[in-house]
């Protein structure tokens, strides 16, 4: 069943439009810090470093915010469109836990800075790390409705971890990044299996943001909720797809990845429960079907709603794809809401994704030692939610700004005047 087409998954009694992700790009900022360096500097238990299984985490500068990250992720996609194609972007949906306004959506800034057509609906969606999948499903519904044939939806998940919990085991995973996706009836990267979805949601206080600059909660409870939702959402998926089997239906997986060790543990639990697999088979299966999804996630860290799509990019980039490969995707958001869904990756997807240069751009980031990393955290803390008037002073990080931004045409924040944000391209 691994490579059955979408119609066979959803039954051949109906004709469903082909919709999915036409293009995808990720932006992970100018800087990174070694996760091991953070562990050693903070005196954290290195055995937990091994369980975390993360290498680097991206770090933002004071001249950046969720808007600049969103635009820098989306612009390479937009720049490759013809004027006619660009004009067919009729909806922009942003997803963030790092808003700059309680009422005004980030999509308003993004729409303006990308120069999109004014005949466009703008909105934002929130439900922790699940919200990116929620936005994707809304986009698929809009595109698949047929009300505006050829119309496209731009979905952008964007977050910067400003409220980093220093000296805790959460700190090494809290990162900065954005993933932009163009959703259309030309699914060059991922054709969604229509109707093949299982959801599982309930209220739980695992991780929350009760204040703009505070992320808190119970990490153990969050882990248990994640595992519970993966199991239950897949079981629900199996009720919608005849013969769905965790071991054989999917060529690859892309899961929400707070940290790589969590995904490994979740896979092990699923293989034990649904495949009765022995340890050797579990390890082999993980290496083949899930490890490719960690290619970028281990280099960036947890970027919240965008992380599951960063995992998808890892599969497209690093897996041995056939003419068509089915990927099973799991999205989880604290609080909680979750969904297991699937789609087909065409064999041409790697060449399409390669145009975005995600890997080379990650390699271009500047490495920080922990002392400089702490300095950047302190500077970022001067830009809390609700700043009314402030001008960005690049002096304290002029060297980093010059190394990464100079001449690259990337968007940066320059000032806030009476709460309105001003930006410039480098």
ABEGO torsion letter per residue (X at the ends): XAABBAAAAAEAABBBBBBEBABBBBBAEABBBBAAAAAAAAGBBAAAAAAAGBABBBBBBAABBAAAAAAAAAAAAAAABBAAAAAABABBBBBBABBABAABBAAAAAAAAAGBBABBBBBBBBBEAAAAAAAAAAAAAAAAAGABBGBBBBBBBBBBBABBBBGBAAAAABBBEBBBBBBBABBAABBBBBGBBBBBBBBBBABBBABAABBBEBAAAAAAAAAAAAAAAAAAAAAABBGBBAAAABABBBBBBABAAAAAAAAAAAAAAAAGBBAAAAAAAAAAAAAAAAAAAAAAEBAEAAAAAAAAAAAAAABBBBABBBBBBBBBBBOBBBBBBBBBBBAAAAAAAAAAGAAAAAAABBBBBAAAAAAAAAAAAABBBGBABBBBBAAAAAAAAAAAABGAGBBBBABBBGGBBBBBBX
